[in-house]
Amino acid sequence: ATGTILATGDGDGVVRLWDTASGAQLHALPGHTVLVYTTVFSPDGRTLATGDRSGTVRLWDVATGRLLASLGPHQGP
């Protein structure tokens, strides 16, 4: 449900999804190889976009933790 999951990014490149009510880890999302700078949920809360220091953006299914797409790395303005 929207508003009940927190996403964190780390220097090890792993994004983690947490249940805000219980504090339990729901998923560990490996894939980035450098520091994750940003995590943004879609308006419906079903997709998570993550971005790292290299400019790579990954899209994840929040319910399953499955990688949906990898874009980049982005270069330029």
C-alpha positions in Angstrom: 0.0 0.0 0.0 1.1 3.5 -0.8 2.9 5.2 2.1 3.9 2.0 4.0 7.2 1.2 2.3 10.5 3.1 2.6 13.3 2.7 0.1 16.9 3.2 1.1 20.0 3.3 -1.1 23.5 2.5 0.1 27.1 2.9 -0.9 27.3 -0.8 -1.7 24.8 -0.4 -4.5 22.0 -2.3 -2.9 18.6 -0.7 -2.5 16.4 -2.0 0.3 12.7 -1.8 0.8 11.3 -1.6 4.4 7.9 -2.0 5.9 7.4 1.2 7.9 5.0 -0.3 10.4 7.1 -3.3 11.4 10.6 -2.2 10.4 11.1 -5.4 8.5 13.1 -5.6 5.4 10.9 -6.6 2.5 13.4 -6.8 -0.4 17.1 -6.3 -1.1 17.5 -5.1 -4.7 21.1 -5.7 -5.9 22.1 -4.3 -9.3 23.8 -1.0 -8.9 27.6 -1.2 -8.7 28.2 2.3 -7.1 26.6 4.6 -4.6 22.8 4.9 -5.0 21.9 8.6 -4.8 18.1 8.6 -5.3 15.0 6.5 -4.9 11.6 7.6 -6.1 8.3 5.8 -6.1 5.8 6.1 -8.9 2.5 7.9 -7.9 0.7 4.5 -7.5 3.5 3.1 -5.4 3.9 0.0 -7.6 7.2 1.0 -9.3 10.5 2.3 -7.8 13.1 4.2 -9.8 16.6 4.2 -8.4 19.6 6.2 -9.6 23.3 5.8 -8.9 26.5 7.9 -9.2 27.3 6.5 -12.7 24.0 7.9 -14.0 22.3 4.5 -14.3 18.6 4.4 -13.5 16.8 1.1 -12.6 13.1 0.4 -12.4 11.8 -2.1 -9.9 8.5 -3.8 -9.2 7.9 -2.9 -5.5 5.7 -6.0 -4.7 8.1 -8.6 -6.1 11.5 -6.8 -6.0 12.0 -7.8 -9.6 14.1 -5.5 -11.9 11.9 -4.2 -14.7 14.4 -2.1 -16.7 17.9 -0.6 -16.5 18.6 2.7 -18.3 21.9 4.4 -18.8 24.4 5.4 -17.7 23.2 8.8 -18.6 25.8 11.3 -19.8 25.3 15.0 -20.4 22.8 17.6 -19.1 
